[in-house]
Structure formats: structure tokens, C-alpha cells
Amino acid sequence: MSVPSSLFLPIKVNKLLKDFLFDFQFSFRLPFYTYKPDEKGENKMKKLLIMMMSVFFLLNIVHFTVKADDDHDHKKYKYYKGDWGDDDDDDDDYDDDYDEDNEHYNNERTDNSKSITSQWYLWTRMAGTAKGELPFSEPQNMTFQNNSSKKQLSLYCIPMNGELFIPGKSVGEFLGAKASFYSASRILELNMNDTELIFRVDTNVSYENKIKTPIPARAMFFNEDVYLPISVVANGLGFSIKWDTEQQVIYFQEMNN
């Protein structure tokens, strides 16, 4: 007596399903090829997966460590929170709070300085002064010399709105200051001897030894640095500025020497 073939159908389906699951378990498809490892290949795959997981966790650890460090450093600036706004607020709230807080301050300073003409090499610490002429009109690399150390440095400068903008962190370090930039809050801190200067991108005030002081133009972020008027950085750290037209060199000289 023959057994109907239909009775073997569940068995065949079950076997096919097991074969499919087995193949799927030990195979994975990459964009360009299908890889079905043998026993050695399976060990290599395990090592690859372990390595990928290790890299993933390492990157996450680095990310959270950097963020934690920046957040920790930013806590020291709670003193300035009322003027510079809260980083957790949106941009519109920050702009409104900042403008409202500084409107009376800037107007008062402007009324007292209408008759003063500021020069690009001198930080008057007054807002709203008239602008003098610049030594050149196009952005370019300029040579700087620190007369104290006799060292020279070439940096990209931007003449704009009557001010000569230079990279604040680079110039500060060149003059001997300790410079720290906090990327989350976009704050630049310069420390030299007994002087502390703190700036924030997109604002036109600084904190000079914790005293709120106007700067002649808004700080801007460019080329991975905070660009500031050259007079603010140099004069603020105790240096005068001299422009040599023939040599096309800007000299920094300590004021107390």
C-alpha cells in the first residue's frame, strides 16, 4: 500500500524552513557581495563584530567626555548669564534678551562718545565712535611681530567697518596669553598676567576683569577662531600696535616697556 505524497508535504516544508533559517543565520549581505563564512570565516566575523562594537562604544565615550568637559567649563560663566542669555534657549529668545539688556547701555555710551574718532589700533572702550582709516582694504595674510619675543607670525586679517579683524585665539597666544575656546557657548577667554578678557561670538561687549566693556564691533566666528578687532586683543593684553607701511608688518610692543 503506497502512502500518499501529500502526507510528506509538512515534512518537506519544515525541512526547507530549517535550511532557510540556517543559511540566513550564517550569512549577511553587503552592498557589493554576499558572504557565507565557513568555520574560520565565522570566527573572523565574530572578531569583526567585536571590533565594530568596540569602536562604536569608544566614539560614544569620547563624545560624552568632550561634551561633559565643555559643559563643566561653561559653568564658570554663569556670572555672565544675564547678559549673554541661556544656551538652552532658542536663538530668537537669546537675541531678544541680549538686545533688550544692552540697549540702554549702548545708548548711554554712544551719547558720551559722538565726538570721538576711534582708530583701528586703539581700543577706546567706548561705543558708537566714528571710524578712522585702515592701512589696507582687502582681506589678506599679514605678518605680525612680537617685539618682546622677536617672533613673527602670518595670519589672515579682515578689514571691515573701520576695524581690522584678526583671529583672537591665535593672536592672544602669540602675545603670550593663555587662550581657551569653549565651542558649546562659543566663548573665548584670554588670560595674561593679571588680565582676563572674555568674548562671545555675535556680541559687541567683552568682560575685562569681570567688568562689562564695549568693543568696537561684534565678534565673529571664522576659520575655526573668534575674529576680533585687533585693538581689543592687543591693547587689552597690554600691547600697543604699530603699522610699518614699507615692510607691511604689524608690530606689537608691550606698553610697560
LOLUMVEX-842718 format. One line per 3 residues: number of its first residue (from 1); their letters; for each residue x, y, z of N, C-alpha, C. Coordinates in steps of 0.1 Angstrom, whole numbers, padded with zeros to 4 digits. Example, Ala and Ser with C-alpha at 12.3 -4.5 7.8 and 13.67 -1.06 7.14 Angstrom:
2
1> as> 0132:-0057:0078:0123:-0045:0078:0132:-0033:0078 ~ 0128:-0022:0071:0137:-0011:0071:0129:0000:0079
This chain:
257
1> msv> 0009:-0012:0000:0000:0000:0000:0009:0012:0000 ~ 0007:0021:-0010:0015:0033:-0011:0009:0044:-0002 ~ 0019:0052:0003:0015:0064:0011:0013:0076:0002
4> pss> 0002:0083:0003:0000:0095:-0005:0011:0105:-0002 ~ 0016:0111:-0014:0027:0120:-0013:0023:0133:-0005 ~ 0011:0136:-0004:0006:0148:0003:0009:0147:0018
7> lfl> 0011:0135:0023:0014:0133:0037:0028:0138:0041 ~ 0037:0138:0030:0051:0142:0033:0053:0157:0031 ~ 0042:0164:0027:0043:0178:0024:0048:0186:0037
10> pik> 0041:0184:0048:0046:0192:0060:0060:0189:0064 ~ 0065:0177:0062:0079:0173:0065:0088:0181:0056 ~ 0085:0182:0042:0093:0189:0033:0094:0204:0036
13> vnk> 0082:0209:0039:0081:0223:0042:0090:0227:0055 ~ 0089:0218:0065:0096:0220:0077:0111:0220:0074 ~ 0116:0210:0066:0130:0209:0062:0135:0221:0055
16> llk> 0127:0226:0045:0130:0238:0037:0132:0250:0047 ~ 0122:0251:0056:0123:0262:0065:0135:0262:0074 ~ 0139:0250:0079:0151:0249:0087:0163:0253:0079
19> dfl> 0164:0248:0066:0175:0251:0057:0176:0266:0055 ~ 0165:0273:0053:0165:0287:0051:0170:0295:0063 ~ 0165:0291:0075:0169:0298:0087:0184:0296:0090
22> fdf> 0189:0284:0087:0203:0281:0089:0212:0290:0080 ~ 0208:0290:0067:0215:0299:0057:0215:0314:0061 ~ 0203:0318:0066:0201:0332:0069:0209:0336:0082
25> qfs> 0211:0326:0091:0218:0328:0104:0232:0331:0101 ~ 0238:0323:0092:0253:0324:0090:0256:0332:0077 ~ 0247:0340:0072:0250:0348:0060:0245:0362:0063
28> frl> 0253:0372:0057:0248:0386:0057:0252:0392:0044 ~ 0244:0400:0039:0246:0406:0026:0251:0420:0027 ~ 0263:0422:0021:0269:0436:0020:0265:0442:0007
31> pfy> 0268:0455:0005:0263:0462:-0007:0269:0456:-0020 ~ 0281:0450:-0019:0287:0445:-0032:0288:0430:-0033 ~ 0286:0423:-0022:0287:0408:-0023:0280:0402:-0012
34> tyk> 0278:0388:-0013:0272:0380:-0002:0283:0371:0004 ~ 0284:0372:0017:0295:0365:0023:0289:0353:0032 ~ 0293:0341:0029:0288:0329:0036:0301:0322:0042
37> pde> 0304:0325:0054:0316:0320:0060:0315:0306:0064 ~ 0327:0299:0063:0329:0286:0069:0332:0288:0084 ~ 0337:0278:0090:0340:0279:0104:0350:0289:0107
40> kge> 0361:0290:0099:0371:0301:0101:0365:0314:0098 ~ 0357:0315:0088:0351:0327:0084:0341:0332:0095 ~ 0335:0323:0102:0326:0326:0113:0334:0333:0124
43> nkm> 0345:0328:0127:0354:0334:0137:0358:0348:0134 ~ 0362:0349:0121:0366:0363:0116:0354:0372:0117 ~ 0342:0367:0114:0330:0376:0115:0328:0380:0129
46> kkl> 0330:0371:0139:0328:0375:0153:0338:0385:0157 ~ 0350:0383:0153:0361:0393:0156:0357:0407:0150 ~ 0352:0407:0138:0349:0419:0131:0337:0426:0139
49> lim> 0327:0419:0143:0316:0424:0150:0321:0430:0164 ~ 0330:0423:0171:0335:0428:0183:0343:0441:0181 ~ 0351:0441:0171:0359:0453:0168:0349:0465:0165
52> mms> 0339:0463:0157:0330:0473:0153:0322:0479:0166 ~ 0318:0469:0174:0312:0474:0187:0321:0481:0196 ~ 0334:0477:0196:0343:0485:0204:0345:0499:0200
55> vff> 0347:0500:0186:0348:0513:0180:0336:0522:0183 ~ 0324:0516:0182:0312:0524:0185:0311:0529:0199 ~ 0314:0520:0209:0314:0525:0222:0325:0535:0226
58> lln> 0337:0533:0219:0347:0542:0221:0344:0556:0217 ~ 0338:0557:0205:0334:0570:0199:0323:0577:0208 ~ 0314:0569:0214:0304:0575:0222:0310:0580:0235
61> ivh> 0320:0572:0240:0327:0577:0253:0334:0590:0250 ~ 0341:0591:0239:0348:0604:0236:0338:0615:0234 ~ 0327:0613:0227:0317:0623:0225:0312:0628:0239
64> ftv> 0308:0619:0247:0302:0624:0260:0313:0630:0269 ~ 0325:0626:0268:0336:0631:0276:0338:0646:0272 ~ 0339:0648:0259:0342:0662:0254:0330:0671:0258
67> kad> 0318:0666:0256:0306:0674:0260:0306:0677:0274 ~ 0309:0667:0283:0310:0670:0297:0320:0680:0301 ~ 0332:0679:0295:0342:0689:0298:0338:0703:0294
70> ddh> 0332:0704:0282:0327:0718:0278:0316:0723:0287 ~ 0307:0714:0291:0297:0719:0300:0302:0723:0313 ~ 0312:0715:0318:0319:0719:0331:0326:0732:0330
73> dhk> 0333:0734:0319:0340:0747:0317:0330:0759:0316 ~ 0318:0756:0310:0309:0767:0308:0302:0771:0321 ~ 0302:0763:0332:0296:0767:0344:0302:0779:0350
76> kyk> 0315:0781:0347:0322:0793:0353:0317:0806:0347 ~ 0309:0805:0336:0304:0817:0330:0289:0820:0334 ~ 0284:0814:0345:0271:0817:0350:0270:0832:0354
79> yyk> 0281:0838:0358:0282:0852:0362:0277:0861:0350 ~ 0279:0857:0338:0275:0865:0326:0262:0861:0320 ~ 0255:0851:0326:0243:0846:0320:0232:0856:0318
82> gdw> 0231:0866:0327:0221:0876:0325:0223:0885:0312 ~ 0236:0886:0308:0239:0895:0296:0239:0886:0284 ~ 0244:0874:0284:0246:0866:0272:0235:0856:0270
85> gdd> 0225:0855:0279:0214:0846:0276:0218:0832:0280 ~ 0208:0823:0279:0210:0809:0283:0212:0801:0270 ~ 0222:0793:0269:0225:0785:0257:0213:0775:0254
88> ddd> 0205:0772:0265:0194:0762:0262:0182:0769:0256 ~ 0182:0782:0256:0171:0789:0249:0173:0789:0234 ~ 0162:0792:0227:0164:0792:0212:0170:0805:0208
91> ddd> 0175:0806:0196:0182:0818:0191:0174:0831:0192 ~ 0161:0830:0189:0153:0842:0190:0152:0848:0204 ~ 0150:0839:0214:0150:0844:0228:0163:0850:0232
94> ydd> 0174:0844:0227:0187:0849:0231:0189:0863:0225 ~ 0186:0865:0212:0188:0878:0206:0179:0888:0213 ~ 0166:0885:0216:0158:0895:0222:0163:0899:0236
97> dyd> 0167:0889:0244:0172:0892:0257:0184:0900:0257 ~ 0193:0897:0248:0206:0904:0247:0204:0918:0242 ~ 0196:0920:0232:0194:0934:0227:0187:0943:0237
100> edn> 0177:0937:0245:0170:0945:0255:0179:0949:0266 ~ 0188:0939:0270:0197:0942:0281:0207:0952:0278 ~ 0212:0953:0265:0222:0962:0262:0218:0975:0255
103> ehy> 0205:0977:0253:0200:0988:0246:0204:1001:0253 ~ 0200:1001:0266:0203:1013:0274:0218:1015:0276 ~ 0225:1004:0278:0239:1005:0280:0246:1011:0268
106> nne> 0243:1006:0256:0250:1011:0244:0245:1026:0241 ~ 0233:1029:0243:0228:1043:0240:0235:1053:0249 ~ 0237:1049:0262:0244:1058:0271:0258:1060:0267
109> rtd> 0265:1049:0263:0279:1050:0259:0280:1059:0246 ~ 0270:1057:0237:0271:1064:0224:0269:1079:0226 ~ 0260:1083:0235:0258:1097:0237:0271:1104:0242
112> nsk> 0279:1096:0249:0291:1102:0255:0303:1102:0246 ~ 0302:1096:0234:0313:1094:0225:0311:1098:0211 ~ 0301:1106:0209:0297:1110:0195:0309:1118:0188
115> sit> 0316:1126:0196:0327:1134:0191:0340:1128:0190 ~ 0341:1115:0194:0354:1108:0194:0356:1100:0181 ~ 0367:1101:0175:0371:1092:0163:0380:1081:0168
118> sqw> 0376:1069:0166:0385:1058:0170:0394:1053:0159 ~ 0405:1048:0162:0415:1043:0153:0416:1028:0154 ~ 0419:1021:0143:0419:1007:0143:0429:1001:0153
121> ylw> 0439:1009:0157:0450:1004:0165:0448:1008:0180 ~ 0437:1014:0183:0434:1019:0197:0420:1015:0202 ~ 0420:1008:0213:0407:1004:0219:0403:1015:0229
124> trm> 0393:1023:0225:0388:1034:0233:0379:1030:0244 ~ 0374:1017:0243:0364:1012:0253:0351:1020:0253 ~ 0348:1026:0242:0336:1034:0241:0328:1030:0228
127> agt> 0315:1029:0229:0307:1025:0218:0303:1037:0209 ~ 0300:1034:0197:0295:1045:0188:0304:1055:0183 ~ 0317:1053:0184:0327:1063:0179:0328:1063:0164
130> akg> 0332:1074:0158:0335:1074:0144:0347:1066:0141 ~ 0347:1061:0128:0358:1052:0124:0369:1059:0116 ~ 0381:1056:0119:0392:1061:0111:0396:1053:0099
133> elp> 0406:1056:0092:0410:1048:0080:0419:1036:0084 ~ 0418:1026:0075:0425:1014:0077:0438:1013:0068 ~ 0448:1006:0072:0460:1006:0064:0459:0998:0051
136> fse> 0449:0989:0050:0446:0983:0037:0431:0979:0037 ~ 0426:0976:0025:0411:0975:0023:0407:0961:0019 ~ 0416:0952:0016:0412:0939:0012:0417:0928:0022
139> pqn> 0409:0918:0024:0414:0907:0033:0427:0900:0028 ~ 0436:0898:0036:0449:0892:0032:0457:0887:0044 ~ 0467:0879:0041:0476:0874:0051:0486:0885:0054
142> mtf> 0487:0888:0067:0496:0898:0072:0507:0892:0081 ~ 0518:0899:0082:0529:0895:0090:0528:0903:0103 ~ 0529:0896:0115:0529:0902:0128:0542:0899:0135
145> qnn> 0547:0909:0143:0559:0906:0150:0557:0911:0165 ~ 0561:0902:0174:0560:0905:0188:0574:0910:0192 ~ 0575:0923:0195:0588:0929:0197:0594:0924:0210
148> ssk> 0586:0918:0219:0592:0912:0231:0599:0899:0228 ~ 0594:0891:0220:0600:0878:0217:0607:0878:0204 ~ 0605:0888:0196:0611:0889:0182:0605:0879:0173
151> kql> 0595:0872:0177:0589:0862:0168:0579:0868:0158 ~ 0578:0862:0147:0569:0866:0136:0558:0856:0133 ~ 0547:0860:0129:0535:0851:0126:0527:0857:0114
154> sly> 0523:0848:0105:0515:0853:0094:0501:0848:0096 ~ 0491:0857:0096:0477:0854:0099:0468:0861:0089 ~ 0456:0855:0087:0446:0861:0078:0439:0872:0085
157> cip> 0439:0884:0079:0432:0896:0085:0420:0900:0076 ~ 0410:0906:0083:0398:0911:0075:0396:0925:0079 ~ 0398:0935:0070:0394:0949:0072:0379:0950:0069
160> mng> 0372:0956:0079:0358:0957:0077:0352:0967:0087 ~ 0344:0976:0082:0337:0986:0090:0346:0994:0099 ~ 0357:0998:0094:0367:1006:0101:0375:0999:0111
163> elf> 0374:0985:0111:0382:0977:0121:0390:0967:0114 ~ 0401:0963:0119:0410:0952:0114:0408:0940:0122 ~ 0400:0930:0117:0397:0918:0124:0408:0908:0123
166> ipg> 0412:0902:0134:0423:0892:0135:0417:0880:0143 ~ 0423:0868:0141:0419:0856:0149:0423:0858:0164 ~ 0414:0860:0173:0417:0863:0187:0425:0853:0194
169> ksv> 0421:0840:0192:0428:0830:0200:0443:0829:0195 ~ 0445:0829:0182:0459:0828:0177:0467:0840:0181 ~ 0462:0852:0180:0470:0864:0183:0472:0865:0198
172> gef> 0462:0861:0206:0464:0861:0221:0475:0851:0225 ~ 0475:0839:0219:0486:0830:0222:0500:0835:0217 ~ 0500:0842:0206:0512:0848:0200:0518:0858:0210
175> lga> 0509:0865:0216:0513:0876:0226:0517:0870:0239 ~ 0515:0858:0242:0518:0851:0254:0507:0848:0264 ~ 0495:0850:0259:0483:0848:0268:0479:0833:0267
178> kas> 0472:0829:0278:0466:0815:0278:0452:0817:0272 ~ 0450:0810:0261:0437:0811:0254:0429:0799:0255 ~ 0416:0800:0257:0406:0789:0258:0394:0792:0250
181> fys> 0390:0783:0242:0378:0785:0234:0368:0774:0238 ~ 0356:0778:0242:0345:0769:0246:0335:0768:0234 ~ 0335:0757:0227:0328:0756:0215:0313:0756:0217
184> asr> 0308:0750:0228:0293:0749:0230:0287:0763:0232 ~ 0294:0772:0239:0289:0785:0242:0296:0795:0233 ~ 0306:0791:0225:0313:0800:0216:0319:0812:0223
187> ile> 0325:0809:0234:0332:0819:0242:0347:0818:0242 ~ 0354:0829:0240:0368:0829:0240:0373:0836:0253 ~ 0382:0830:0260:0388:0835:0272:0403:0837:0270
190> lnm> 0408:0849:0273:0423:0852:0272:0427:0856:0286 ~ 0438:0850:0291:0444:0853:0304:0459:0856:0302 ~ 0463:0867:0308:0477:0871:0307:0480:0880:0319
193> ndt> 0490:0875:0327:0493:0882:0340:0481:0884:0348 ~ 0477:0897:0351:0465:0899:0359:0453:0903:0351 ~ 0453:0901:0338:0443:0905:0329:0435:0893:0324
196> eli> 0421:0894:0325:0412:0884:0319:0403:0891:0310 ~ 0403:0886:0297:0394:0891:0287:0385:0879:0282 ~ 0372:0882:0282:0362:0872:0278:0353:0878:0267
199> frv> 0352:0870:0256:0344:0875:0245:0334:0863:0241 ~ 0323:0868:0234:0314:0858:0229:0310:0861:0215 ~ 0310:0851:0206:0307:0854:0192:0293:0860:0191
202> dtn> 0292:0870:0181:0280:0877:0178:0276:0887:0188 ~ 0285:0891:0197:0282:0902:0207:0293:0913:0205 ~ 0290:0925:0209:0299:0936:0208:0303:0942:0222
205> vsy> 0303:0933:0232:0308:0936:0245:0318:0925:0249 ~ 0327:0929:0259:0336:0919:0264:0335:0921:0280 ~ 0341:0912:0287:0343:0913:0301:0358:0914:0304
208> enk> 0362:0926:0308:0376:0929:0311:0377:0928:0326 ~ 0383:0917:0331:0384:0915:0346:0371:0917:0352 ~ 0361:0910:0346:0347:0909:0350:0339:0922:0349
211> ikt> 0345:0932:0343:0338:0945:0340:0333:0945:0326 ~ 0320:0948:0324:0314:0948:0311:0319:0960:0303 ~ 0325:0957:0292:0332:0968:0284:0328:0967:0269
214> pip> 0325:0977:0263:0321:0976:0248:0333:0974:0240 ~ 0332:0967:0229:0342:0966:0219:0336:0972:0206 ~ 0345:0977:0197:0340:0985:0185:0332:0977:0175
217> ara> 0332:0964:0175:0325:0956:0165:0322:0942:0171 ~ 0312:0936:0166:0308:0923:0171:0318:0912:0167 ~ 0321:0904:0177:0330:0892:0175:0323:0883:0165
220> mff> 0331:0877:0156:0325:0867:0147:0334:0855:0146 ~ 0327:0843:0143:0334:0831:0142:0338:0828:0128 ~ 0351:0826:0125:0356:0824:0112:0368:0816:0112
223> ned> 0369:0806:0103:0381:0798:0102:0386:0792:0115 ~ 0376:0787:0122:0378:0780:0135:0384:0789:0146 ~ 0381:0801:0145:0387:0811:0155:0376:0822:0157
226> vyl> 0378:0829:0168:0369:0841:0171:0377:0853:0166 ~ 0371:0859:0155:0377:0871:0150:0373:0884:0157 ~ 0383:0892:0161:0380:0904:0169:0388:0916:0164
229> pis> 0384:0928:0167:0392:0939:0163:0406:0938:0169 ~ 0416:0941:0162:0430:0939:0166:0433:0947:0179 ~ 0427:0959:0179:0430:0968:0191:0425:0962:0204
232> vva> 0414:0955:0203:0408:0949:0216:0418:0938:0221 ~ 0423:0930:0213:0432:0919:0218:0445:0925:0222 ~ 0451:0933:0214:0464:0938:0217:0464:0948:0229
235> ngl> 0456:0958:0228:0455:0968:0239:0450:0961:0252 ~ 0441:0952:0251:0435:0945:0263:0446:0937:0270 ~ 0456:0932:0263:0466:0924:0269:0479:0932:0272
238> gfs> 0478:0945:0270:0489:0954:0273:0499:0957:0263 ~ 0495:0956:0250:0504:0959:0239:0499:0970:0230 ~ 0508:0978:0225:0505:0988:0215:0507:0983:0202
241> ikw> 0501:0989:0191:0502:0984:0178:0509:0995:0169 ~ 0518:0990:0161:0525:0999:0151:0524:0993:0137 ~ 0521:1001:0127:0520:0996:0113:0532:1001:0105
244> dte> 0540:0992:0100:0551:0996:0091:0547:0995:0077 ~ 0544:1006:0070:0539:1006:0057:0549:1000:0047 ~ 0562:1003:0048:0572:0998:0039:0574:0983:0040
247> qqv> 0575:0978:0052:0577:0964:0054:0564:0956:0054 ~ 0553:0963:0055:0540:0956:0055:0539:0946:0067 ~ 0543:0952:0079:0544:0944:0091:0536:0951:0102
250> iyf> 0529:0944:0110:0523:0950:0122:0531:0945:0134 ~ 0535:0955:0142:0543:0953:0154:0535:0954:0167 ~ 0538:0945:0176:0532:0946:0189:0543:0949:0199
253> qem> 0541:0959:0207:0550:0964:0217:0544:0965:0230 ~ 0550:0958:0241:0544:0959:0254:0544:0974:0259 ~ 0533:0978:0265:0532:0992:0268:0540:0996:0280
256> nn> 0543:0986:0289:0551:0990:0301:0566:0988:0299 ~ 0570:0986:0286:0585:0985:0283:0589:0998:0275
